[in-house]
Amino acid sequence: MKYQIIFTLNNEKVQHEVEANKTLLKMLREDFDLTGAKEGCGQGECGACTILVNGKPVNSCLMLAVEADGKEIVTIEGLSDGEKLDELQKTFITNGALQCGYCTPGMIMTAKGLLKENPTPTVDEVKVAMSGNLCRCTGYKRIIEAIMEVVENNKN
Amino acid sequence: MVKYVGKSITRVDGTKKVTGDLKYVDDIKMPGMLYAAVKRSIYPHAKIIKIDTSKADALTGVKAVTTGKDFPKRVGLYLADKTFMAVDKVRYCGEAVAAVAAVTEEIAREAVKLIEVEYEELPVVENVLDAMKEDSPLVHPDLGDYKHIPIFHTMPGTNISEHFKLRKGDVDKAFEDSDLVFESDFYVPHIQHCPIENHVAIAQIDREGIITVWASCQSPYAVRAALTDAFEVPAHKLRVISPSVGGGFGAKAGTTLEGIIIPLAMKTKGKPVKLTYSREDEFNNSYVRQAMHSKFKTGVMKDGRIIAVKNQFAWDGGAYTEYGVNIAKSAGFGAVGPYDVANIHCDSYAVYTNNPVGGPYRGFGMSEIHFGIEQNMDYIAEKLGIDPIELRRINAQKPGGRTATNAVVDDACGLLECMDKVIKDIDYYTPSEQPKEPYKVRAKGFACGMKAPSMPNNAASSALIRINEDGTAYLSVSAQDIGQGSDTALIQIAAEILSIPPEKFTINTGDTAHNPYEWQTVASRITYSVGNAIIKACEDIKQQLVQLASIKLGIFPRDLKLEDECIMSTIYPDKKIPIKELALGLNMPDGSGVHGPIMGRGIFVPENIRNFDMNTGLADNPVVFWTYGCYGVELEVDMETGNIRILQVASCFDVGKAINPDLVKAQSEGAIVQGIGSALFEEIIMKNGKFMNPSFMDYKIPTSNDMPEMKVSFVENPQKDGPFGARGMAEPAMIPAAPAIVSAFYNATGVKINELPLTPERVIKALKGKNN
């Protein structure tokens, strides 16, 4: 059975028919070719599939696509404006806050959600907020530093 | 003067990774793509009596079904002991017994449920020490028939697939001469690599019979070799593409699920077949780090000199040890850690059990053996009343000394320098400031480590460089950037020699049809080995450029140099010609052309790396280099809950030369946190041959909240045959983590723990044991 849903996807209104049992992650990846969000565990434990739903970071592997109806969805692809990167994307690059890159889109979206809610968190608050996003490569140091650089800019 | 090497230039792969633009294998969608699912064994050890796939075959949407019988040939990197799907019996719980390709994942999974397998259960070999006993059931009764590389010593009729023997000096006499003799046992459990990207592969076979495999793999050429061997197809008809790898750590060094989907793709008339592992599959069915029991007997003199070591390493290789045998051998090479011991008797065994398949994991055995070696040093120091750092200094391998295999220690062994740096960075001799809470205690600990690349003596690399008509360049290699940053560092090496800025390079990797041979992206050998091939390719280009410029400028080649993207006279700097004007060769005044496009070829194989003596294990030059280093750790133990918090870690390694210091430090940081995971949290729990915790909920890996303060550094004693002096460091950088943490734990609590990980349960139990 398919459901008709209408939602905003990366600032564009879209209408879509989707199966009742399809996850939001699968819909984004398979139906919209937005493959930036990754499936690392499919159980909401690794955060690689994080996107923003109404501005809040969500594990898209745990949300059904039909629940996107009426919501505003932003994926990593919607964060940059063409070649113009978001501040977080820039600081992730300049701080070397990535290695294999598989967790990176999810990391950036979680950080984006955090900074939308609180533009000037402390380091400890950032560490806690990011603790649902697993990274096996970096040891997290540079990820936290990249986020804190944006936080510092927000203070000025 | 160097311009690009030694500089922390920004990673070249940043933009595509922060935007989601980079396509990993699971992101690839193809027309007509089919999805595979795998029927897996529910028993750890059982005979397959019958497989009935008829109901699966009949299900609408199913396009192919295959079982192990379709391709029964045994293959393996070092020991040909495995088939990609079980043939007559299953040897671990989760082993593939049949596979299906269908139009959707749901149908494929449904079809798998319809496959009926009849088993006859066999006695389960759960424990490595039991597996070594004479009366143990055999996991591989046919071991004697398996082909293997001659340096391995299999023991047919037992579960031992490799017995590496090291016999140096006269240990019996040395024990008699010793003032004191210590004995101790240690155990490290199975753990898993946990790359955030699970294994995934796609296979497609066209009408000409060309097989293309897209795989998230570290070593496209090794995958090609395994697959051409298993399926008996020529190498030029099997193309392996690995567009990007979402973390490897050794898990993606071998060939696993690729061998399951090719037989399916042979039946789907050109339609590609994709198999994506779930996280549960990744835990259970890719590779695991082998569990290992170690036993040490150490003879020391009162002045602290260690004169004899007799030890045994028993590796739980799991169901197949095609890769594991080499880990056992490597452990023997490093038998006593970074210490110079004259008399050694080491037995290292790779042992079959009915546990998940063991394979390469960052450190390749060295983390596991150092867990015991380094704790042993602390115990000995305590018993002798010698400072543990001093004991290490006394026994450290020093230039001109001897390694375990009796090779001469290279001049570039910077262990003592690294120790000085870490002791200063962690302020080792200043006791920790104790927290206010009386139930919490803080302390510091220290450990050393070392590692050599473990690889065939002739593991080779190659590089091709093409200069474009505008003076930009393509660098083609088959080193895989699995996150470590090799794309960036390798470009820096080429940029340095050709004087072409890094941003004018594009690096091509991950395609056996287009990029030249590379043995494997493993063993922390890429910067060293591929870097050397690139230097040769650059020299090749330089020679061609100089030859052409000599004609054009009318200057002897000996008076020409390459600088600032130009060939110029060493005498008259204004006499020069830009590289781009030579890129397609020369145009002569009469309109004729000379030479044609500039293309550089570089090949590298380490020189004079020779086999060890099969009877004694001794060897004067068995490895390309040893990388030395150490950790200092400060932690806090909550005596009520058993929780441990790592407060700070300092690490230092002798990297020879940091091609990109920031990338080197990033490797060290990642290694520290991965090491903390192995010390505090990570453990595969096996019960009756079943993997009980294959999820991130039940198998915790470190999060941002577990990250300590990190002070990472390196020293640079150049590797004589390394590119600009570089040697590998990304694996060595993890090795001392667990022993340094356990050392700090002991210093905090006075309690010894000889098993990993230090979970709250284990800590509380140990603390209670002390109080009783």
Interface residues (C-beta under 8 A of the other chain):
Chain A: R29 E30 D33 L34 T35 G36 A37 K38 E39 G40 C41 G42 Q43 E45 C46 A48 T75 I76 E77 L79 S80 L85 L88 Q89 F92 I93 T94 G96 L98 Q99 C100 G101 Y102 C103 T104 P105 I108 V126 K127 V128 M130 S131 G132 N133 L134 C135 R136 C137 T138 G139 Y140 K141 R142 I143 I144
Chain B: T10 R11 D13 G14 T15 K16 K17 V18 T19 G20 D21 L22 K23 Y24 D26 D27 K29 H193 C194 P195 I196 E197 N198 S244 V245 G246 G247 G248 F249 T276 S278 R279 I482 G483 Q484 G485 D662 L663 A666 E669 G670 A671 I672 V673 Q674 S695 F696 M697 I701 P702 T703 S704 N705 M707 M710
